[in-house]
Amino acid sequence: MPRPRRTAVHVRTPATSANLGPGFDALGLALELYDEIEVRLRDDERVVVEVDGEGAGELPQDERHLVVRAMRETFEAAGERLPGLELRCRNRIPHGRGLGSSAAAIVAGVSAATTLLGGGDPETGELDRDRVFQLAADIEGHPDNVAPCVHGGFAIAWRGEKAWRVLSVPPSPRLRPVVCIPGERLSTERARGLLPTSVPHGDAAFSAGRAALLVAAVSGHPELLFEATEDRLHESYRAPAMPASAELIRTLRERDRLAAVVSGAGPTVLVLGHVPDADVETDRERRPVQNSDDLADSIQERTGTGWHIRPLRIDPAGVCISSPRS
């Protein structure tokens, strides 16, 4: 059996916010908050895991770790056996908050394994993103977080006839995302368990129209975000599991007319603010300046001390691979 073609790789994966209101299991946004991993192969068959930051002292430090499990599935899909390795994780994405921490771990594991097997070049950053997306979505079971984590920006994802599909749409430079992160956690499994098996036809039609409008709002008409983020498919059903988040969303929407939604399965609240065209600035790289401090400050007045309010830029690149730094 052939050995991996590389012996070490560094991977960076962004946080993601899925659904964005009515885009249930289909729409997602990549955010500039990152987990990083470094993988080095060992001469023996041991798997050694170190975790720093989010999840330290809680996550498994052996083959049960999600990054290692994703690596194993990627090696097996290539007809190879997972070798011994050292995995070092530096986690910044909060766990159990609806910001795609599991997708980030899965994409990191698939990307690392793909690169070690010769499918990516750490020197150039080249990676077979479609292969990573297919494998990661299979492992995750749904594509809405995986798609922007792999491709960056704003992504529309769905299950095609034979494979997962994704369309990346450039987001408007006028967007100003702010995340409101509570102290408590909520598992995706519990949040999904609250959803009904069917919804009224009127609610489905309403949400379909809003999801279509949301694509237009995010990609070029952010002045429509308030209406575009109205949802009747999942948020109200999940509200009993996250009462503080539901109340914050109600307050921000009713009192402040802000486009506030549940981020993924929650309980983080995502606020999609925007500025007029004249206020959009660019830096030397011609990237939009995402200065949301004023919006974050106004939201902080509504939340108190139990929340971490953080403005975040939109990540344009998705997963990035490179050679280890040392």
Buried (B, 14 or more C-beta within 10 A) or exposed (E): EEEBEBBBBBBBBBBBBBBBBBBBBBBBBBBBBBBBBBBBBEEEEEBBBEBEEBBEEEBEBEBEBBBBBBBBBBBEBBEBEBBEBBBBBBBBBBBBBBBBBBBBBBBBBBBBBBBBBEBBBBEEEEBBBBBBBBBBBBBBEBBBBBBBBBBBBBBBBEEEEEEBBBEBBEBBBBBBBBBBBBEEEBEBEBBBEBBEEEBEEEBEEBBEBBBEBBBBBBBBBBEBBBBBBBBBBBBEBBBEBBEBBBEBBEBBBEEBEBBBBBBBBBBBBBBBBBBEEEEBEEEEEEEBBBBBEEBBEBBBEBBEEEBBBBBBBBBBEBBBBBBEEE
